[in-house]
Amino acid sequence: MRGKILLLTTLIVVILGLTAAYFMLTNVMNPNSIAITSTRIEEETILLKGTFMDSALNYSGYSKTCHENKLVLTIKGSLIKWPHSSGEFEIHIKNTCGVHEIYLQGSDPNSIKLIYKSDH
């Protein structure tokens, strides 16, 4: 009986730990906590460089949507420090939709920030 309780407790701790790690790895960052240091748009490529304003955060990826020449990026950060990770990031994206505007989107739909607009 004691072995079953220990096994169940261990299983619960592992599940809770994995769940917490998952949410720490997939936090969509608020656009106001991101500083974009460079934006370059070419015919085939988009390059964004930036950093998190909170030095404890590490870049862990992004997702994108493109619609009507508008690129919307959600940038993810993590409190977990992976080897070779930092709060600085460089994103290379194929320009497949003729981007004229770039936005950063937070987890809240109202949390959106225009970071680039072409002169076209």
Backbone bond lengths (Angstrom), bond angles and torsions (degrees), N, CA, C in turn:
res aa  C-N    CA-C-N  psi(-1)  N-CA   C-N-CA  omega(-1)  CA-C   N-CA-C  phi
1 M - - - 1.450 - - 1.529 110.94 -
2 R 1.335 116.13 -42.89 1.462 120.21 -179.04 1.530 110.70 -64.87
3 G 1.321 117.18 -36.18 1.461 122.14 178.00 1.524 111.85 -64.61
4 K 1.339 116.28 -38.40 1.465 120.14 178.70 1.529 111.05 -66.61
5 I 1.333 116.78 -40.27 1.470 120.67 178.81 1.524 109.89 -64.94
6 L 1.316 117.17 -42.43 1.462 121.23 178.59 1.527 110.68 -63.83
7 L 1.318 117.01 -42.46 1.465 121.29 178.36 1.527 110.89 -63.63
8 L 1.329 117.19 -44.23 1.462 121.55 179.11 1.530 110.89 -64.36
9 T 1.309 117.44 -42.78 1.466 121.45 178.11 1.520 110.69 -62.49
10 T 1.315 117.10 -44.04 1.465 121.40 178.47 1.520 110.73 -62.20
11 L 1.313 116.57 -43.36 1.464 121.24 179.15 1.530 111.07 -62.01
12 I 1.314 117.71 -43.15 1.471 121.54 178.92 1.524 110.54 -63.91
13 V 1.322 117.72 -43.48 1.468 121.42 179.06 1.524 110.73 -62.43
14 V 1.318 117.32 -42.90 1.470 120.99 179.09 1.528 110.43 -63.87
15 I 1.317 117.64 -45.08 1.468 120.96 179.84 1.527 110.65 -62.96
16 L 1.322 117.24 -45.13 1.467 120.03 178.30 1.526 111.41 -63.49
17 G 1.323 117.01 -39.75 1.464 120.92 178.21 1.514 112.29 -64.09
18 L 1.321 117.05 -44.46 1.467 120.73 178.23 1.526 111.49 -65.61
19 T 1.324 116.88 -38.67 1.467 120.55 177.75 1.521 110.65 -64.35
20 A 1.324 117.35 -44.89 1.468 120.90 178.64 1.524 110.63 -63.00
21 A 1.322 117.75 -43.08 1.471 121.15 179.07 1.523 110.52 -63.18
22 Y 1.315 117.49 -40.37 1.462 121.10 179.07 1.528 110.49 -59.45
23 F 1.322 117.14 -47.42 1.460 119.46 -178.80 1.524 111.97 -68.85
24 M 1.308 117.66 -31.54 1.466 119.53 176.39 1.518 111.16 -69.21
25 L 1.299 117.17 -30.23 1.462 120.71 -178.52 1.521 112.99 -81.25
26 T 1.306 118.18 -18.29 1.459 119.47 -173.28 1.526 113.17 -118.00
27 N 1.312 117.85 26.88 1.457 119.64 178.15 1.517 110.69 -71.69
28 V 1.314 116.69 121.64 1.459 120.93 173.25 1.522 106.73 -79.55
29 M 1.318 115.72 128.51 1.456 120.95 -174.15 1.527 111.63 -83.12
30 N 1.319 114.96 146.13 1.454 121.42 173.81 1.526 107.98 -68.75
31 P 1.330 119.02 132.62 1.469 120.97 -179.01 1.529 113.62 -56.70
32 N 1.327 117.42 -27.94 1.462 120.13 179.99 1.521 112.76 -74.17
33 S 1.331 117.81 -10.42 1.468 120.80 178.30 1.528 111.72 -100.16
34 I 1.341 116.03 10.62 1.465 121.96 -178.89 1.519 109.19 -120.09
35 A 1.327 116.46 131.75 1.464 121.49 174.69 1.523 108.13 -108.41
36 I 1.319 116.83 116.93 1.464 121.44 176.01 1.524 107.08 -87.05
37 T 1.327 116.44 120.85 1.465 120.91 -176.17 1.517 112.82 -97.03
38 S 1.330 117.58 -20.58 1.459 120.35 -178.85 1.524 109.72 -158.51
39 T 1.328 115.41 137.49 1.463 121.67 175.47 1.517 107.87 -134.60
40 R 1.312 116.11 126.89 1.464 120.23 177.79 1.527 108.19 -134.83
41 I 1.330 115.06 125.39 1.459 120.14 178.43 1.512 108.33 -118.77
42 E 1.317 114.74 124.83 1.455 121.75 175.54 1.523 107.58 -119.28
43 E 1.310 116.92 177.68 1.466 120.09 -178.30 1.521 112.65 -56.22
44 E 1.332 116.86 -42.32 1.464 120.51 -173.99 1.524 114.26 -109.48
45 T 1.331 118.08 -13.68 1.459 120.45 -171.78 1.528 111.81 -136.82
46 I 1.326 114.86 144.62 1.459 122.20 172.51 1.524 106.49 -120.07
47 L 1.324 117.09 131.90 1.462 122.18 178.62 1.518 108.46 -124.17
48 L 1.322 116.00 126.04 1.462 122.39 175.15 1.512 108.56 -123.96
49 K 1.319 116.02 133.71 1.459 121.67 173.16 1.518 107.12 -121.28
50 G 1.319 115.47 143.45 1.449 118.36 179.75 1.510 112.31 -167.31
51 T 1.320 114.38 -176.39 1.458 121.42 -179.57 1.527 109.05 -151.53
52 F 1.318 115.58 158.08 1.458 120.52 174.37 1.521 108.60 -86.85
53 M 1.313 116.80 140.93 1.462 120.79 179.16 1.524 111.50 -72.80
54 D 1.323 117.19 -23.56 1.461 122.15 176.52 1.523 107.97 -92.96
55 S 1.320 116.89 113.92 1.469 120.57 -173.78 1.526 113.51 -68.15
56 A 1.321 118.42 -12.68 1.467 120.35 179.55 1.525 112.36 -79.54
57 L 1.324 117.10 -13.94 1.461 120.53 -176.05 1.519 111.82 -89.75
58 N 1.305 115.23 148.28 1.460 122.84 177.62 1.520 108.97 -122.20
59 Y 1.320 115.86 139.34 1.459 121.95 178.76 1.525 109.11 -66.49
60 S 1.347 116.44 133.32 1.464 118.93 179.48 1.529 113.29 -131.88
61 G 1.331 118.12 11.69 1.454 119.23 174.34 1.518 113.19 134.67
62 Y 1.316 114.72 -177.54 1.460 120.92 179.93 1.521 109.04 -152.31
63 S 1.317 114.94 164.41 1.458 121.02 168.01 1.519 106.60 -133.28
64 K 1.331 116.03 160.32 1.462 118.91 -174.89 1.514 110.61 -143.00
65 T 1.313 114.23 153.10 1.454 122.07 168.58 1.521 106.83 -135.91
66 C 1.301 115.98 149.19 1.455 120.78 -179.10 1.526 108.14 -134.06
67 H 1.336 115.51 128.71 1.461 120.49 -178.91 1.523 108.77 -153.62
68 E 1.321 116.68 128.28 1.466 122.94 177.59 1.529 112.48 51.31
69 N 1.302 117.34 52.52 1.465 124.41 178.42 1.528 113.74 63.45
70 K 1.336 117.09 18.60 1.461 121.83 178.56 1.520 108.70 -117.41
71 L 1.322 115.94 125.24 1.460 122.28 176.74 1.521 107.87 -102.17
72 V 1.322 116.74 126.17 1.461 122.04 178.00 1.525 107.64 -115.11
73 L 1.335 115.83 121.27 1.464 122.08 -179.39 1.518 110.51 -110.17
74 T 1.313 116.35 137.52 1.457 121.76 166.91 1.514 105.97 -113.56
75 I 1.317 115.92 122.38 1.461 121.70 -176.87 1.517 108.44 -104.30
76 K 1.325 115.20 134.55 1.459 121.33 -176.00 1.521 110.37 -106.75
77 G 1.325 114.70 142.61 1.452 121.27 177.78 1.513 110.48 -131.43
78 S 1.318 115.51 163.78 1.457 121.40 -175.97 1.519 110.23 -143.80
79 L 1.321 115.57 148.86 1.462 120.31 172.33 1.522 111.01 -84.97
80 I 1.324 116.18 -13.14 1.462 120.82 -179.98 1.521 108.96 -80.79
81 K 1.301 116.39 129.79 1.466 122.49 -179.26 1.520 109.03 -93.07
82 W 1.336 116.24 112.04 1.457 122.29 175.66 1.519 108.37 -94.40
83 P 1.324 118.05 157.77 1.468 119.13 174.72 1.527 109.85 -57.24
84 H 1.299 116.03 136.83 1.469 124.27 178.17 1.526 112.95 65.74
85 S 1.327 118.66 19.72 1.461 119.66 177.28 1.522 109.40 -103.05
86 S 1.317 115.15 152.59 1.460 120.71 176.98 1.517 107.83 -154.78
87 G 1.306 116.09 -178.13 1.450 121.14 177.98 1.515 112.64 -82.52
88 E 1.320 117.04 -5.14 1.464 120.74 178.35 1.525 109.35 -93.10
89 F 1.326 115.92 148.15 1.461 119.17 179.95 1.517 110.52 -144.71
90 E 1.311 113.96 157.49 1.461 123.22 175.67 1.521 106.45 -138.57
91 I 1.321 116.10 117.86 1.459 121.74 -175.44 1.521 109.20 -112.87
92 H 1.328 116.47 125.86 1.467 123.27 175.60 1.527 107.50 -111.52
93 I 1.322 116.54 125.52 1.459 121.63 -177.45 1.524 108.69 -131.74
94 K 1.331 116.29 138.12 1.470 119.60 172.98 1.526 108.50 -70.50
95 N 1.317 115.82 131.58 1.466 121.32 -179.62 1.526 108.83 -86.56
96 T 1.324 115.65 81.57 1.467 120.87 -175.93 1.521 113.21 -92.92
97 C 1.333 117.96 -6.59 1.474 118.16 -177.34 1.526 112.61 -126.47
98 G 1.330 117.72 23.71 1.460 120.54 175.59 1.516 113.39 56.90
99 V 1.312 117.00 56.98 1.463 123.37 -172.48 1.533 111.96 -62.85
100 H 1.344 114.91 130.47 1.464 122.47 172.76 1.527 111.17 -116.61
101 E 1.336 116.62 -19.64 1.462 121.29 179.73 1.526 108.82 -139.00
102 I 1.350 114.98 144.16 1.466 120.75 176.16 1.525 107.80 -126.77
103 Y 1.333 114.69 133.18 1.459 121.61 179.29 1.525 109.51 -123.08
104 L 1.336 115.98 148.57 1.459 121.96 167.91 1.520 106.84 -102.61
105 Q 1.330 116.05 132.18 1.463 122.31 -178.28 1.518 109.30 -116.27
106 G 1.326 117.46 131.03 1.453 122.11 173.93 1.517 110.29 -88.70
107 S 1.324 116.73 -172.60 1.465 120.23 179.85 1.526 111.49 -71.76
108 D 1.315 117.43 -25.96 1.462 122.84 175.77 1.531 108.59 -86.09
109 P 1.328 119.33 127.94 1.468 120.89 -178.99 1.531 113.83 -56.43
110 N 1.323 117.46 -25.74 1.465 120.94 178.27 1.520 112.81 -82.78
111 S 1.310 116.75 -6.58 1.461 121.92 -178.49 1.527 108.92 -95.19
112 I 1.319 115.60 82.10 1.461 120.96 -178.22 1.523 108.09 -134.77
113 K 1.335 115.75 142.92 1.465 120.76 -174.65 1.522 109.62 -138.48
114 L 1.315 116.60 126.58 1.458 122.07 175.21 1.524 108.12 -75.00
115 I 1.343 117.07 124.36 1.467 119.80 179.53 1.521 112.69 -115.23
116 Y 1.331 117.05 -12.71 1.467 119.93 179.00 1.519 109.44 -154.08
117 K 1.335 115.53 136.61 1.460 121.20 173.43 1.517 107.47 -143.15
118 S 1.341 116.00 125.87 1.464 120.03 -178.92 1.521 110.08 -76.12
119 D 1.313 115.92 166.61 1.459 121.81 -179.77 1.518 112.61 -82.35
120 H 1.327 118.37 -2.34 1.476 121.73 -176.57 1.495 111.43 -65.94
